[in-house]
């Protein structure tokens, strides 16, 4: 199969590496310097080159800020029967865009990133395939994600956004709050160091991505739960209520079993 990838960033390069051994792969990026370390694939920096390649599936791996812009930049060079796809972690506006194009599409979200995941062992990682996607597109990504030993789930666009608000917004917000009150420590404990590693990894991500995930319409509800539980914990600490603390810790242990 001829596969066109848009964006030679971390995820675009990862998909190119994974797919290039079984498919004919081309990778496009408007910044030629980003293509230097890609291999076993056709390198492109002009949209017109895509027309000559005649892809059968296009994977948009541009950063979330530029996902729709990247589609619009190249779509006129993509065959009408080519399946267009995205791997964006934020799906805002994508469903409407796909409907407007009238093209076959598939939307997925690999729920891991190069910052934290071990890319040579993804068996504990997850991927979401959007149920509104076209059948053949879903088959392609299901086969791909199975080959990577990912755990696959199928959600609607709306269910995806709810899941992202829970699984990304909560840890992102918690980490941001932790980092915002931290001071340099000469002798940090193990837990502190682990939290700092997570915080530094999170802050290496694109600002637009962090903003869009936190601006998910489902995020305020999730953060409201954090505020509620934090207020409860603060009250327990201020009153030094040992029995309430014991019950609180027991409840948490039950939830994380």
N, C-alpha and C positions, 0 to 999 in steps of 0.2 A: 504494500500500500504506500502511496506517496503522501507523506505527512509534512505539513508546513507548520512551523512553530514561530510565533511572534514574540520577540523579546529574548535576549540572550543573558538575562539575569540569572540568579541562582536556580530558580525553578525551571526556567526555560532551558538552561543548560542541562539540568538534571533530566528532564524529559527527553531532550535530544540524545543524551547518552544512553538512556534506557531503551529508547525506540530504534536507534540507528542500527542495531545489530540484526533486526528482523524486518526493517522497513527502509524505504528510501526516504530520507529525512532532509529537509531544508530548514534553515533557521534564519530569520530576518530580524535585523535591528538597525535603526537609523544611525546608530553610533558604531561605525566599523571597528573601533578599538575593542568593543565588547565581544567581537567575534574571534579574537585572537586565540582564545583557549578552547574553542569548540573544535571537534574533530569528527571524522567519519560521517560528515554531512555537508550539504551544499550551503555555502555562506552567501547571504544576500543583504544588501543595504539600500537597494532601490525597489520600490513596490512593483515596478513593471516586470521585474525578474520573476515574480510569483506567477504571472500569467504564463510564462514559458514553462514553469515547473508543473502546472496543472495539478494542484493538490486534490486529493480525495477527502482529506480531513484537515482542518486548520485548528490549531490549538493556540489560543491567545493566552500567553504567559506574561504579558505586560503587567507592570505594577498596577494595583487597583485604581490608582489615580488616572491612569491612561488606558484602561481596558476598552471603554467605548471609543475613545479617540483612535486607538490602534485599529479597531475593527473598521471604522469609517475611512481610515487612511488607505486600507488595502482592499476593501470589499469589491471594488469595481474590477480588480484584477483576479478575483477568485471565481472559478467556474460555478455556475448556478447550482449544480448538483453536489457541490462540495459541502460536507457537514462542517459547520462552524461551531466552535466550542470555546469555553472559558474554564479556568480553574480558580476564579476569583473567590476570595474569602468574604467579600461583600458583594451581594447580588443586586443592590439597589439599581433600578432602571434597566436591568438586563432582560427581564421577561418581556417588557414592552418593546425593547429594541429588537429582540428576536422575532416577535410577532410582526413588527413593521417590515422586516426584511423579507419575510415569507420563505426563508431558506430553512433547510433541515438544520437542527441545532442540538447540542447537548451541553448541559452545564453541570460541572462537578466541582467538588471542593476537597482536595487532599488535605486532611486535617493535621498536617505536619509541615514543618519548614526546616530549611537547612540550619537555622540558628540552634535549635534544640535537638532535632531528631538525628538518630544514627541512620544514615541513608543506606547503609549496607545491611541493616536489619530492621525492617519496618513491620514486623509481625505484631507488634503491640500498638501500632498506629491505625488510624481510621480514615475512611474516605466516604464522602457523601455524593450520591448521584441524584440529580434533580429529576423527579418523576415526570414532569411535563416534557422532558426531553424526547427526541425522536428515538424510535426503537433501535435502529442500527447504531446510532451514536452511543446509546446506553450499553449495547453489547460490546462495542469496542472498548469503552472504558472499564466495563466490568471485567473483561478479559485481562486488560492491562493491570488493573489494581489487584486482581487475583494473582497474577504473575509476581507481583511485589509482596504478596502475602498480607495485604492490607485487609482490615475488617471493613466490609462495605455495607452502607446503609442507604436506603432510598427515601428521600423526603421531598415534599413540595417546596417551591420557592419560599412560601410563608413558613413552613416548618423549619427550613434551613435557617432562616433569620432568627427564629426563636431559639434554635439550638446554639447558634453562634453567640447570641446574647448571654446564654447560660454558660457555655463552655469556654468562651473567650473573654467576654466583657467582665465577668466576675474576677478571674485571675488577673486580667490586665489591670483593672481598677485597684484590686488589693495590692498588687505589686507597686503600682504608681504611688499609692498612699504610703506604703512601707518606705519606699525610696525617698519620698518627699520629706520625711521626718528623720532620716538617718544622719548621723554624724560619723566622722572617721573614727575607727576603733583600732587601738594599738594591739589588743589581744582579743579578737573576735572569736566567739564560740562557733561550733560546727553549724548549728542551725542558721546563725547570722550569715555565715559565709555562703551557705547554700542559697539563702534568700538574695544575697547580693549578686551571686552568679546569675540567678534568674532575672534580677532587675537589670543588670548590664546587658544581658541578651535581649530583653524586651526593648530597652532603649536604643539598641542598634537597629531596630526595625524602622521602616519609613513612617514619618510623622503622619502622613495622610492616611496610611493604613490604620494606625492606632486610632486616629480621630474618627474615621468612618466606622470602625468596629464599635467604638464607644458611643457613637451617635446612632447606633441601631435603635429603632423605635421601641424595642423590647428591653433595652438596657436599663432605663430608669426603674422599672419594676424589680429587676434583679438587684440593683444597687439599693433599693428600698429595703430589701431583705437583709443586706449587709448592715445597713444603718440600724435596723431593728435589733439584730443580734448583737451588734457592737454596744448598743445602749443597754441591753440586758446584761452583757458581760461587765460593762463599766459599773452598773448598779451592784452586781455581785461583789466586785472587787472593793468598791467604796464601802460597802456594808460588812465586808469580810464574812460573808455568809458561806461557811464551809459546806453545809448541806446542799445549798443551791449550786455551788461550784461542782460538787461531786455529781449532781444530777446533770448539770450542763456538760461535763466531760463525758459522762456515760452516754448521753444522747449523741454526742459527736462521734464517739467510737462506734456506735450502732450505724451511723450514716456512712462511715468510711470503710466498713467491713469489706 
